[in-house]
Amino acid sequence: MTPDPVTLAILKGRLEGIADEMDATLFRSAFNPIIAEAKDACHGLYHATTGETLVQGTSGLPIFVGAMAFAVKMVIDKVARDGDLRPGDTFLFNDPYDAGTHLNDFRLVRPVFRQGALFCWIASVGHWLDVGGNVPGGYNPKAVESFQEGFRLPPVRLIRDGVINQDIVDILAANSRVPASNWGDLNGQLNALDLGERRLNALIDEHGEALVEGAFTAFSARAEALMRAAIAGLPDGTYAFEDVLDNDGITDEVLTIALDLTIRGEEMVLDFSRSSPPAQGPVSISRATTIAGCYVALKHVFTEVPANAGCLRPIRFVVPDTTLLGAGAPRPVAGYTETVLRLIGVIFGALAKADPARATAAPFGTINALSMAGHRADGSRWVMFSFFGGGLGGNPESDGLNHANNPISTATIPPVEILEAAYPVMFTQWALRPDSAGAGQHRGGLGAVYEIEALVPASVSLLGERGKVPPFGVGGGAPAAPNRFQWQTVDGMRSPPMVSKVTDIRIEAGQRVRLETPGGGGWGDPGRRDAGAASRDRRLGYVTE
């Protein structure tokens, strides 16, 4: 049954509201700041037989739209093998290969039954603080296999007939440095699923299964139609673009992300065959993660297209497993964020060749995954993981944003007050970084300077990027300043041999680490910059004399 336009709009709002409320439930109850403050999580509704994304909340991470469809399909395949599914069953797993992203992202998937038949799936994913491995927080820049990043859990029934399996909970607790944090996040996700199931059943009781199913079909059809129209508005042809990663953390050689983007009528082909082979270190990603990253890039460009699986139907992906974008187990994938960011950038670059009006200079292009860990004075363990901001690229209409988040997601940078309250650290500097933006008619945004003092002895690790090849400018714009990381020793400040990746650092109480993040690339000839804007940049200290 296809709803009329008014009813369809009402159902769209109601269903998105359910996912939004699930997001809010987890954000307010999670124990770790990466979920509670940074909002590194997502909830949605998924197709009963294909696992395709039907509805996602507006607060969840876009990278999970594509990835969660693969995750739900893993559960569907498991159920098909086992031949057993009951109301209330809840599956838990963190597989980064078939489900996408990395080991810290734990997924909970639950069926919704109506009148004894499977109606759809609801799911939750959130970034847990620590899942074992060699490095607290999981971002191990020296990992050469996933076992050094943490433990991998395939889809298992955490809950059967409404009863939680305590054995699984015990296994989870035994494999984390901060089990209480993970336990709190798990319960927050379970509460979000409980609420989502109640809200969805109430909606179906009000409107009926047939009408809601018709709305799901209409949502996907509309997303597909809008994406086809957007693609058809671009000139036919093949457009190539490539960019590089600094290194893989093991060998100090750049790795290439190369794209040949082909437009034919209302269809698009994204071919990554020319990309570098799988990396030895933790910057390879799975095919599921690659497709999810492509979705994020296209959603940035085609903002009017709704967030469901229909938008991917006109697109064909060529992702050979002989490249670092099609990695399988047990290749390490903790640094997936860095590779996805470069992937998004090359899609932006290729689309800019197809339509120069869409040309945007490169954003800062790294989350700078920083982990600090140790023991408090009372002997209790602490693990601080956080990511940091930088400048976005200049564009045809404006300068890039200063100290922004990356285009990989809608996550926010955790506030300094929260981090200082939760961990024995003190931020001695949190400021814009002068002279970090790429010059241009529209300059890039500024990066930032973060200086963190440990109040107790701590181990430190960083998995970042853009330390060797800075964010590029377009149309005559200049590149931005590169990434820079240092830590304090008794002999002064030191820098990583691998530029943007390092582990096994030990600092004492009172010593500091310092992170200077890249700005965004510039857009257009710097000589054409408005004199008033240039004067304002100098007055505010964005540019020094």
Secondary structure, 3 states (H helix, E strand, C coil): CCCCHHHHHHHHHHHHHHHHHHHHHHHHHCCCHHHHCCCCEEEEEEECCCCCEEEECCCCCCHHHHHHHHHHHHHHHHHHHHCCCCCCCEEEECCCCCCCCCCCEEEEEEEEEECCEEEEEEEEEEECCCCCCCCCCCCCCCCCCHHHCCCCCCCEEEEECCEECHHHHHHHHHCCCCHHHHHHHHHHHHHHHHHHHHHHHHHHHHHCHHHHHHHHHHHHHHHHHHHHHHHHCCCCEEEEEEEEECCCCCCCCCEEEEEEEEEECCEEEEECCCCCCCCCCCCCCCHHHHHHHHHHHHHHHCCCCCCCHHHHCCEEEECCCCCCCCCCCCCCCCCHHHHHHHHHHHHHHHHHHHCHHHCCCCCCCCCCEEEEEEECCCCCEEEEEECCCECCCCCCCCCCCCCECCCCCCCCCCCHHHHHHHCCEEEEEEEECCCCCCCCCECCCCCEEEEEEECCCEEEEEECCCCCCCCCCECCCCCCCCCEEEEEECCEEECCCCCCEEEEEEECCCCEEEEECCCCCCECCHHHCCHHHHHHHHHCCCCCC
